[in-house]
Amino acid sequence: SISINRVSAFGTGGGMQPDLNRPKEPLEAFPLESLQMVGVLSQGKQSFAVVRADASLYRVKAGNYMGQNFGLITEVTENEIRLRELVQDPGGDWTERVSTLQLQETSK
């Protein structure tokens, strides 16, 4: 499940906007709602989340991007991925919001 918290809005022409020149990462092709966090891996002090998109698995960490709203992964914990997304409001200004992608419990 995904939870979204609106964090802050910036007035007209606010300085915040996504880097449109940055190369897109593979998981940015998918809506956040279609992605599933299915596991966590640790290497040393670094935590990676395992994310399922369609039939493929991807390994992501803080600093990677996912979802279609310029979602920057800020933290990977054992239960969730935290992201900072940038979305445009109806007036065309960019607003930052925090989203989380929860670990999916497998029922077998």
N, C-alpha and C positions, 0 to 999 in steps of 0.2 A: 504494500500500500504506500501511497505517496502523501506526504503532508506538505502544505505550502503555507508559509508565513510571510506576509508583506512586511518588509523591513522599513524602507524609507523611500520617499518620492522626492524628486528634484524638480524645481520650477522650470519654466520654459527655458529651453536651451541649456539645461543642466549639463555639466561637464561630463557626466557619465555616459559612455556609449561603448558598444562592443568593438573589438578590433576586427574589422571586416577583412583585413589583409592577412590575418593569421590562417595558416593552412588548417582545414577542417580535419577533425579526428573521426575515426570510423563510427563511433557511437553517436555522433552529432546528426547522423542521417535518420535516427529513430526518435519518435516522440518519447519523452520520459516515461509516460504511462505504459508504453509497450516494453520497457526494460525491466528485467527481474534481477535482483541481487540474490545469488544462489550460494555464495560461500565467501570465506575470507582466507587469505594466505598470509603468512608472515615470513619475511626474510630479514633476519637481524632485527633492527628497530623499525623497519618499513612494513606497513600493512597494505595489502592489496585486496581489492574486492573482486570477486568473480561475478561477471554480469552476463546474463543470457539475453541475446537479441536474435529474434527468429530462431534458427537452429544452431547458431554459433555461440561460443563462449569467448569472453574478452576479459583480460586482466587489467584493472585500472587502479590508480593511486591518486592521492592528493596532487593537484596540478593538472590532471587530465580533464578533458571536457566531455560531456555527454548530454543528450537531449537536444531539442531544437531551439532552445532559448538561451544559447551561449552559456550553458550550465558548467561552471568551473567547480570541480570537486575540491572542497576545502578540508574534508576530513573523512577517513575511513575508520569505522569502529567495528567491533565484532557483530553488531546488530544492524548497522545502517551506513549509508553513504550520505554525507551532507554536501549540498551544492549551493552555490550562489548563482542565481540566474538573472539575466537582464531581459526585461520585457518592455515593449512599447505600450504606453497608455494611449487612449483615443486621441489625445492632443499631440502625439508624436514624441513625447518625452520618454526617456528611458527610466525605468524603475527597477530597483534591485529587490529581489525576493529570495528568501532562503527556502529550499526544498530538501526533503529527505526521501531516500529510497530505502525501505525497510527490507531486511533479510527475509526471504520467503521460507516459511516453514514447510518442509516436505512431509506429505502425509502418505506414508506407504505402510 
